[in-house]
């Protein structure tokens, strides 16, 4: 929608235009004098540049640095402009109607943590009744209980009477819902859905220092790199198991907008990690009857194991399992877990599917979570800064789900995750324990996988490396 930000046109009344400008200058000068003599001086120039500079100056002298720029204050000052009459100026009773402002005013904001939609609309300048009615109308198009911080919100006000005439809420890059004020004074809404062009991107890289840096050089988006690490996290210790000269190759989906920009990334369809000249390859496949897709090697063995080796991305091991000198108490004692040093606030993932059996303060462990995965294994996470909202004892969690954030609570010398694996309630070394593997395809499921793998390999072989290639017409059948 085109937004008219121009000044109203006054036909056949040049003297009124001059007086309107004088009137605005007088009122804003009064405001400036109330705020300080420094701001007032700028208004006395009487030209447009002086007026613009003075408006900025008034904002600089306010208690919040934005005196005249908030939607509510802008309405108040505009009303004062309309009501102020200069000496000798004709008013409506003299037979001349002041011209109303035309055009629209756009206010853009985002949903903040803890916001309701009505509150966000009110903060952006809508009055309480209008905000309530607008939120009610939008609630017919979207689930307002699922508002997320960062969602984009746009409001359009009519300058003539400052009515809220349109609201747009961007739920995701694919879907925007909006409402518009009808002539009858009701809000009616609809949705807009964006469409994107699907491409397959084939990329490869050689590791010099870390997989993360090499992936960046290969043009991988951050979320793709994170998924690549999770794919191989059951088999590879990314702190000690990667060496200079190792390499990777993967093929994944990209969705492009009308300007040929990457709007979002999709699934990794195939990936290979070569360590010391030994390749390890996984294909994404959704077995019939399975709830979720998974990654399988060429023989149909799932990559997934009961527990991930590393429940945190981008961290380094600062202390291993075994005897060590305690950094606070000073004496030598057995360290019954593995410490991962990371920045405060780094997300911590559940190492496997399970149920939370402990959540809360636990002595020197500080903020602590323990997850029961099955009758044999449990994992524990200590020194957390915070837990993920909504978790409690008895909550079911999935492997890779964020459960909390790195901190330094309890007996800790700095931000890190203390991670333990318990086998039959006894701490064991997470780095050496043999864990059960995932499913092994057989029979009709294995035959379906082999057909999928062959088609995918054929398609990928025709793709150039590191250049997105649109897939049109026939393409391999991939899971949802």
C-alpha positions as CSV (number, residue, x, y, z in Angstrom):
1,X,0.0,0.0,0.0
2,X,1.3,3.4,-0.9
3,X,1.4,5.7,2.2
4,X,0.9,9.4,1.5
5,X,3.4,11.3,3.7
6,X,3.0,14.6,1.9
7,X,1.6,17.9,3.3
8,X,-2.1,18.6,2.6
9,X,-2.8,20.8,-0.4
10,X,-4.7,24.1,0.3
11,X,-6.4,25.3,-2.9
12,X,-7.0,29.0,-3.5
13,X,-6.0,30.0,0.1
14,X,-2.3,31.0,0.0
15,X,-2.8,33.3,3.0
16,X,-4.3,30.5,5.1
17,X,-1.3,28.3,4.2
18,X,1.1,31.0,5.5
19,X,-1.0,31.4,8.7
20,X,-1.1,27.7,9.2
21,X,2.6,27.5,9.1
22,X,2.9,30.5,11.5
23,X,0.4,28.8,13.8
24,X,2.4,25.5,13.9
25,X,5.6,27.5,14.5
26,X,4.0,29.4,17.4
27,X,2.7,26.3,19.1
28,X,5.9,24.3,18.7
29,X,7.9,27.3,20.0
30,X,5.7,27.3,23.1
31,X,6.5,23.6,23.6
32,X,10.2,24.3,23.1
33,X,10.1,27.1,25.6
34,X,8.6,24.8,28.1
35,X,11.4,22.3,27.5
36,X,14.4,24.8,27.5
37,X,15.7,27.9,26.0
38,X,18.2,26.0,23.8
39,X,15.3,24.3,22.0
40,X,13.4,27.6,21.6
41,X,16.2,29.3,19.8
42,X,16.0,26.9,16.9
43,X,12.3,27.7,16.3
44,X,12.9,31.4,15.8
45,X,14.4,30.9,12.4
46,X,10.9,30.7,10.9
47,X,11.9,28.4,8.0
48,X,11.2,24.7,7.3
49,X,14.7,23.6,8.0
50,X,14.6,25.4,11.4
51,X,11.3,23.7,12.2
52,X,12.7,20.3,11.3
53,X,15.8,20.9,13.4
54,X,13.8,22.2,16.3
55,X,11.6,19.1,16.3
56,X,14.7,17.0,16.7
57,X,16.1,19.3,19.4
58,X,12.9,19.0,21.4
59,X,13.2,15.2,21.2
60,X,16.8,15.5,22.5
61,X,15.7,17.5,25.5
62,X,12.9,15.2,26.6
63,X,13.1,12.8,29.5
64,X,12.9,9.8,27.2
65,X,14.8,11.4,24.2
66,X,11.6,11.2,22.0
67,X,9.2,13.8,23.2
68,X,7.4,14.6,20.0
69,X,7.8,11.3,18.2
70,X,5.6,8.9,20.1
71,X,2.2,8.2,18.4
72,X,0.1,9.5,21.3
73,X,2.2,12.7,21.7
74,X,2.0,13.3,18.0
75,X,-1.7,13.2,18.1
76,X,-1.8,15.6,21.1
77,X,0.4,18.2,19.3
78,X,-1.5,17.9,16.1
79,X,-4.7,18.6,18.0
80,X,-3.0,21.7,19.6
81,X,-2.0,22.9,16.1
82,X,-5.7,22.6,15.0
83,X,-7.0,24.5,18.0
84,X,-4.5,27.4,18.0
85,X,-5.6,30.6,16.2
86,X,-3.2,33.4,15.5
87,X,-4.4,37.0,16.1
88,X,-6.4,38.2,13.1
89,X,-6.7,34.8,11.6
90,X,-10.2,33.8,10.3
91,X,-11.7,30.7,11.9
92,X,-14.6,28.5,11.0
93,X,-17.1,31.0,12.4
94,X,-15.8,33.6,9.9
95,X,-17.0,31.4,7.1
96,X,-13.7,29.7,6.2
97,X,-13.3,26.0,7.1
98,X,-9.7,25.0,8.0
99,X,-8.6,22.3,5.6
100,X,-8.3,18.8,7.1
101,X,-5.1,16.9,6.8
102,X,-5.1,14.2,4.2
103,X,-3.2,11.0,3.7
104,X,-2.2,8.2,6.1
105,X,0.3,7.7,8.9
106,X,2.2,4.4,9.2
107,X,3.4,3.0,12.5
108,X,5.6,-0.1,12.5
109,X,6.5,-2.1,15.6
110,X,7.0,-5.6,16.8
111,X,5.4,-7.9,19.4
112,X,7.5,-7.8,22.6
113,X,7.9,-10.5,25.2
114,X,4.7,-10.7,27.4
115,X,2.6,-8.6,24.9
116,X,-1.0,-9.2,24.1
117,X,-2.1,-8.0,20.7
118,X,-4.3,-5.3,22.3
119,X,-1.5,-4.0,24.4
120,X,0.9,-3.8,21.4
121,X,-1.8,-1.9,19.4
122,X,-2.3,0.5,22.3
123,X,1.4,1.1,22.7
124,X,1.5,1.9,18.9
125,X,-1.1,4.6,19.3
126,X,-4.6,3.0,19.1
127,X,-7.1,3.9,21.7
128,X,-8.4,1.2,24.1
129,X,-11.7,0.5,22.4
130,X,-10.2,0.4,18.9
131,X,-7.3,-1.8,20.1
132,X,-9.8,-4.3,21.6
133,X,-12.0,-4.4,18.4
134,X,-8.9,-4.8,16.2
135,X,-7.5,-7.6,18.3
136,X,-10.9,-9.4,18.3
137,X,-11.1,-9.2,14.5
138,X,-7.5,-10.4,14.1
139,X,-8.3,-13.2,16.5
140,X,-10.6,-14.7,13.9
141,X,-7.7,-15.1,11.5
142,X,-4.9,-16.3,13.9
143,X,-4.4,-17.9,17.2
144,X,-3.5,-14.9,19.5
145,X,-2.2,-17.4,22.2
146,X,0.7,-18.1,19.8
147,X,2.0,-14.6,19.4
148,X,5.8,-14.7,19.4
149,X,8.2,-11.9,20.3
150,X,9.6,-10.3,17.1
151,X,6.5,-10.7,15.0
152,X,6.1,-7.6,12.8
153,X,3.0,-5.4,13.3
154,X,2.0,-2.5,11.1
155,X,-0.7,0.1,11.8
156,X,-2.2,2.7,9.4
157,X,-3.9,5.7,10.8
158,X,-6.0,8.2,8.8
159,X,-4.4,11.7,9.3
160,X,-7.8,13.5,9.0
161,X,-9.2,12.1,12.2
162,X,-6.4,9.7,13.5
163,X,-8.6,6.7,13.0
164,X,-6.9,3.3,12.9
165,X,-7.9,2.0,9.5
166,X,-5.6,-1.1,9.0
167,X,-3.5,-3.5,10.9
168,X,-1.2,-6.1,9.5
169,X,0.4,-8.9,11.5
170,X,3.2,-10.9,9.9
171,X,3.1,-14.4,11.4
172,X,5.9,-15.8,9.3
173,X,7.6,-15.1,6.0
174,X,4.8,-17.2,4.4
175,X,1.7,-15.7,6.0
176,X,0.5,-12.2,6.9
177,X,-3.0,-11.5,8.3
178,X,-4.6,-8.1,8.1
179,X,-7.8,-6.2,8.9
180,X,-9.2,-3.1,7.4
181,X,-11.9,-0.7,8.6
182,X,-15.0,-0.7,6.4
183,X,-17.3,2.2,5.7
184,X,-19.7,0.8,8.3
185,X,-17.0,1.1,11.0
186,X,-16.2,-2.6,11.3
187,X,-12.9,-4.4,10.9
188,X,-12.9,-7.1,8.3
189,X,-9.8,-9.2,7.6
190,X,-8.1,-11.7,5.2
191,X,-4.7,-13.3,4.8
192,X,-1.9,-13.0,2.3
193,X,0.3,-16.0,1.6
194,X,3.7,-15.6,0.0
195,X,5.0,-18.2,-2.5
196,X,8.7,-19.0,-3.0
197,X,10.6,-20.9,-5.6
198,X,12.2,-24.1,-4.4
199,X,15.9,-24.7,-5.3
200,X,18.4,-27.4,-4.3
201,X,21.8,-26.1,-3.3
202,X,24.8,-28.3,-3.4
203,X,27.8,-27.1,-1.3
204,X,31.1,-28.4,-0.2
205,X,34.0,-27.2,1.9
206,X,37.4,-28.1,3.4
207,X,37.9,-27.7,7.1
208,X,41.0,-25.7,8.2
209,X,40.1,-24.7,11.8
210,X,36.4,-25.6,12.4
211,X,33.4,-26.9,10.6
212,X,31.5,-23.7,11.5
213,X,34.1,-21.5,9.7
214,X,34.4,-23.8,6.7
215,X,30.6,-23.8,6.4
216,X,30.5,-20.0,6.4
217,X,33.1,-19.9,3.6
218,X,30.9,-22.4,1.6
219,X,27.9,-20.0,1.9
220,X,25.8,-22.1,4.3
221,X,23.2,-20.3,6.3
222,X,23.6,-20.6,10.1
223,X,20.6,-22.8,10.6
224,X,21.8,-25.2,7.9
225,X,25.2,-25.4,9.6
226,X,23.5,-26.1,13.0
227,X,21.4,-28.9,11.4
228,X,24.5,-30.4,9.8
229,X,26.3,-30.5,13.2
230,X,23.2,-32.2,14.7
231,X,23.1,-34.8,12.0
232,X,26.6,-36.0,12.8
233,X,26.6,-35.3,16.5
234,X,25.9,-38.9,17.4
235,X,29.1,-40.1,15.7
236,X,31.5,-37.2,15.8
237,X,33.0,-35.2,18.7
238,X,33.2,-31.8,17.0
239,X,35.7,-30.6,19.6
240,X,38.3,-33.3,19.1
241,X,37.1,-35.4,16.2
242,X,37.6,-32.8,13.4
243,X,41.1,-32.2,11.9
244,X,42.5,-29.8,9.2
245,X,42.0,-31.3,5.8
246,X,38.6,-33.0,6.7
247,X,35.8,-32.0,4.3
248,X,32.1,-32.0,3.9
249,X,29.4,-31.9,1.1
250,X,25.7,-31.5,1.4
251,X,22.6,-30.8,-0.6
252,X,19.7,-28.9,0.9
253,X,16.7,-26.8,0.0
254,X,16.5,-23.1,-0.4
255,X,13.3,-21.1,-1.0
256,X,13.8,-17.9,-3.1
257,X,11.6,-14.8,-3.2
258,X,10.7,-12.8,-6.3
259,X,14.0,-10.9,-6.1
260,X,16.0,-14.1,-6.1
261,X,17.0,-13.7,-2.4
262,X,17.0,-16.6,0.1
263,X,13.7,-16.3,2.0
264,X,14.3,-19.4,4.1
265,X,16.1,-22.7,4.0
266,X,14.6,-26.2,4.1
267,X,15.7,-29.7,4.7
268,X,19.2,-31.2,4.3
269,X,18.5,-34.1,1.9
270,X,22.0,-35.6,1.9
271,X,25.3,-34.9,3.7
272,X,28.7,-36.4,3.7
273,X,31.5,-35.7,6.3
274,X,35.0,-37.0,5.4
275,X,37.3,-37.5,8.4
276,X,40.9,-38.8,7.8
277,X,39.8,-39.9,4.3
278,X,36.8,-41.9,5.7
279,X,33.4,-40.7,4.4
280,X,30.3,-40.9,6.5
281,X,27.1,-40.2,4.5
282,X,23.5,-39.8,5.6
283,X,20.2,-39.4,3.6
284,X,17.0,-37.9,4.9
285,X,14.1,-40.4,4.7
286,X,10.7,-40.7,6.2
287,X,9.8,-44.4,6.7
288,X,6.2,-45.3,6.3
289,X,4.4,-45.3,9.6
290,X,7.1,-43.3,11.4
291,X,6.1,-40.1,13.2
292,X,9.2,-38.2,12.1
293,X,11.8,-38.4,9.3
294,X,15.3,-39.4,10.2
295,X,18.8,-39.7,8.6
296,X,20.0,-43.1,7.4
297,X,23.3,-44.4,6.0
298,X,23.5,-46.2,2.7
299,X,22.6,-49.5,4.4
300,X,19.5,-48.1,6.1
301,X,20.9,-47.7,9.6
302,X,19.6,-44.7,11.4
303,X,22.1,-42.1,12.5
304,X,20.2,-41.4,15.7
305,X,21.3,-42.9,18.9
306,X,19.8,-42.8,22.4
307,X,21.9,-39.8,23.4
308,X,23.8,-37.0,21.6
309,X,27.5,-36.8,22.5
310,X,27.3,-33.0,22.7
311,X,24.1,-31.3,23.9
312,X,25.3,-27.8,23.1
313,X,26.5,-26.1,19.9
314,X,29.7,-24.1,19.5
315,X,31.2,-25.0,22.9
316,X,34.6,-26.3,23.9
317,X,35.3,-29.0,26.5
318,X,36.9,-27.2,29.5
319,X,37.1,-30.2,31.8
320,X,36.7,-33.9,31.1
321,X,35.5,-36.9,33.1
322,X,37.8,-38.2,35.8
323,X,40.1,-37.0,38.6
324,X,41.0,-33.3,38.7
325,X,41.8,-30.5,41.1
326,X,38.6,-28.8,42.0
327,X,38.7,-25.1,40.8
328,X,37.0,-23.8,44.0
329,X,37.6,-26.3,46.8
330,X,41.2,-26.9,45.8
331,X,41.6,-30.6,46.5
332,X,41.7,-33.5,44.0
333,X,38.4,-35.3,43.4
334,X,36.6,-37.2,40.7
335,X,34.8,-35.0,38.1
336,X,31.7,-37.0,37.3
337,X,30.8,-35.2,34.1
338,X,32.0,-33.1,31.2
339,X,32.2,-29.3,31.3
340,X,31.5,-27.3,28.1
341,X,32.6,-23.7,28.3
342,X,30.3,-21.4,26.4
343,X,28.9,-17.8,26.6
344,X,26.2,-17.2,29.1
345,X,22.8,-17.7,27.5
346,X,24.0,-20.3,25.0
347,X,21.1,-22.8,24.4
348,X,21.3,-26.2,26.0
349,X,19.6,-29.2,24.3
350,X,18.1,-32.4,25.6
351,X,20.6,-35.1,24.7
352,X,17.7,-37.6,24.1
353,X,14.0,-38.1,24.3
354,X,12.7,-38.4,27.9
355,X,10.9,-37.0,30.8
356,X,12.2,-34.3,33.2
357,X,12.4,-35.9,36.7
358,X,14.2,-33.0,38.5
359,X,14.2,-29.3,37.8
360,X,15.3,-26.6,40.3
361,X,18.2,-25.6,42.6
362,X,20.5,-28.4,43.6
363,X,23.3,-27.3,45.9
364,X,26.6,-26.7,44.2
365,X,25.0,-27.7,40.8
366,X,23.0,-24.5,40.9
367,X,20.1,-24.5,38.5
368,X,19.8,-28.1,37.5
369,X,17.7,-30.4,35.2
370,X,17.8,-34.2,35.2
371,X,16.1,-36.2,32.4
372,X,15.1,-39.9,32.5
373,X,15.5,-41.4,29.0
374,X,14.6,-45.0,29.7
375,X,15.1,-47.6,32.4
376,X,18.9,-47.4,32.1
377,X,20.0,-43.9,31.1
378,X,19.5,-40.4,32.6
379,X,21.3,-37.1,31.8
380,X,21.9,-34.1,34.0
381,X,22.6,-30.4,33.2
382,X,24.0,-28.0,35.8
383,X,25.0,-24.4,36.5
384,X,22.2,-23.1,34.2
385,X,21.4,-19.5,33.9
386,X,17.7,-20.2,33.2
387,X,15.3,-22.9,32.2
388,X,13.2,-22.8,29.1
389,X,9.8,-21.4,29.8
390,X,7.0,-23.9,30.4
391,X,9.2,-26.8,31.5
392,X,8.5,-28.5,34.9
393,X,8.9,-31.9,36.5
394,X,7.1,-34.5,34.4
395,X,7.5,-32.5,31.1
396,X,8.2,-34.7,28.1
397,X,11.2,-33.5,26.0
398,X,12.5,-34.5,22.5
399,X,16.1,-35.0,21.5
400,X,17.6,-31.7,20.4
401,X,14.9,-29.6,22.1
402,X,16.2,-26.5,24.0
403,X,15.7,-27.0,27.8
404,X,17.7,-24.1,29.2
405,X,20.6,-21.7,28.9
406,X,24.3,-21.7,29.9
407,X,25.1,-19.8,33.1
408,X,27.2,-19.8,36.2
409,X,24.8,-20.6,39.0
410,X,25.9,-22.7,42.0
411,X,29.6,-23.5,42.6
412,X,31.0,-22.3,39.3
413,X,33.9,-20.1,38.3
414,X,32.5,-19.0,35.0
415,X,29.7,-19.7,32.5
416,X,29.7,-23.3,31.4
417,X,27.5,-26.5,31.2
418,X,28.3,-29.4,33.5
419,X,26.8,-32.4,31.7
420,X,26.4,-35.9,33.2
421,X,25.3,-39.3,31.9
422,X,24.0,-41.7,34.5
423,X,23.7,-45.4,33.7
424,X,21.7,-47.2,36.4
425,X,22.0,-44.0,38.5
426,X,25.8,-44.0,38.4
427,X,27.7,-41.3,36.5
428,X,29.7,-42.7,33.6
429,X,32.0,-41.0,31.0
430,X,29.7,-39.6,28.3
431,X,32.5,-39.8,25.8
432,X,33.3,-43.5,26.0
433,X,30.0,-45.1,26.7
434,X,28.4,-47.4,24.0
435,X,24.9,-46.2,23.3
436,X,22.1,-48.1,21.6
437,X,21.6,-47.1,17.9
438,X,18.4,-46.2,16.2
439,X,16.3,-48.3,13.9
440,X,17.6,-50.4,11.0
441,X,15.4,-50.5,7.9
442,X,14.5,-53.9,6.5
443,X,12.0,-55.5,4.0
444,X,9.7,-53.1,2.2
445,X,11.0,-50.1,4.1
446,X,14.5,-50.8,3.1
447,X,13.5,-51.2,-0.6
448,X,11.6,-47.9,-0.5
449,X,14.7,-46.2,1.0
450,X,17.0,-47.7,-1.6
451,X,14.7,-46.3,-4.4
452,X,14.7,-42.9,-2.8
453,X,18.4,-42.9,-2.3
454,X,19.0,-43.8,-6.0
455,X,16.8,-41.0,-7.3
456,X,18.3,-38.5,-5.0
457,X,21.9,-39.4,-5.9
458,X,21.0,-39.1,-9.6
459,X,19.5,-35.6,-9.1
460,X,22.4,-34.4,-7.0
461,X,25.0,-35.6,-9.5
462,X,23.5,-33.2,-12.1
463,X,23.8,-30.2,-9.8
464,X,26.7,-27.8,-9.9
465,X,28.5,-27.3,-6.6
466,X,27.8,-24.1,-4.6
467,X,25.3,-22.8,-7.2
468,X,21.6,-23.0,-6.4
469,X,19.7,-24.7,-9.2
470,X,16.0,-24.5,-9.5
471,X,14.3,-27.9,-9.6
472,X,11.5,-27.9,-12.1
473,X,9.3,-30.7,-13.3
474,X,10.2,-34.1,-12.0
475,X,12.1,-34.2,-8.8
476,X,12.9,-36.8,-6.1
477,X,10.2,-37.6,-3.7
478,X,11.2,-36.2,-0.3
479,X,9.5,-36.5,3.0
480,X,7.3,-33.8,4.6
